């Protein structure tokens, strides 16, 4: 994962021709940790880290009336003024694009950035909205009955990208109960089907 | 699946420590929304909330209204005077008529203890008790808990004394239940005429002298002397009350530790609390007001999830990456 993040950091700097007015905004959760790491990697090259922020998009979700029990809301922290800044949204997985849609709406309530970009560790396809990422760590093609989870050392004890059947709670440990997904015990066959990839 | 709080928020007495903890934790991220330039999130867009106030209120009503508006709900305020209530309509008829206009929630303040529960059992909308008689005022209790937790970090083992007119105070009851559930030690202090006869059954320590209460407590929640509810002679005079039970700077300076000062407002300055205490360095009275909006946003957010028919359809909706 480290090498992928390093390449993403380089691409972000290249795309913005430096780090002037650059703000990395991680989406809760895991996007925040990835944004922190990318910022550190940028600092190693450029001698200075870009500003960082955190965004929790729960209150902007378009499915809040239907997700059942209320998702836990995490902290949002946008540092200073983002008017005219060049914001890069950082998230772990890009799928339907609805999270990014919510993040764009939320950012608009904080100011009017000159540009908003998107960097994701995993792009798994399956978009439901016209949204694309500027910087992608790794593209994977997955069936709709599969789910990809990104684990980060800060929260999960290790870095990993795991593909699991959608009905499996296998990698839910440590995850915030952010969404209601059907909880069925995973069969041993489906556990075997859960492959790990190195991103 | 229903909301983690059930359909309504009527009192703190029936809640579990986990439920109270969930509300307090949920309030944390809502504090930040009120600090934004655009103090609004779209969470309750399309929800209609009626604020039904049968008793005068400024702070609580405005606080609820801000909380509702900052969550993008549509709100209507109904005050008892000038409405059909003054023409003799019953509480249930008023609420049913409002419900026929397709509302989602009712926030109610009423002079009769138990009014919120009475209403909640008869309408489908979520009901939030904004104070019912001398029973409970749960959101005030919650914002007091949040303010204490902000300052002390943990409520377990915290020594809090409620000073003043406990007899008429729904705030006192919500505080006693809430604090005890969260593991704090609770005492009350006031003239015996303003303490309930059965105060011992609450499991609280009783101080007859405010000086002793200050020695013991890490925080004082100073209650308003509810002059409008006092029909008989509970105290000789306001001046006498201040002389014996007033929270004054002289008294606070005589003890050797700091005591945090809370007051649910509105204050009778110079009666239960002196101005230089209310405005002093240990007062968190305005923090309570700020926290009130965050607590009410959290409660609205958590209750609005409690729509069983929607939760049913949600079971088939996949979550995970979005």
Interface residues (C-beta under 8 A of the other chain):
Chain A: X56 X59 X60 X61 X63 X64 X65 X66 X67 X68 X69 X70 X72 X73 X74 X75 X76 X77 X92 X93 X94 X95 X96 X98 X99 X105 X106 X109 X110 X111 X124 X147 X148 X149 X166 X178 X179 X180 X181 X182
Chain B: X1 X3 X4 X25 X26 X28 X29 X30 X32 X33 X36 X37 X38 X40 X41 X42 X43 X71 X301 X302 X304 X305 X307 X310 X311 X313 X314 X315 X316 X317 X318 X319 X320 X321 X322
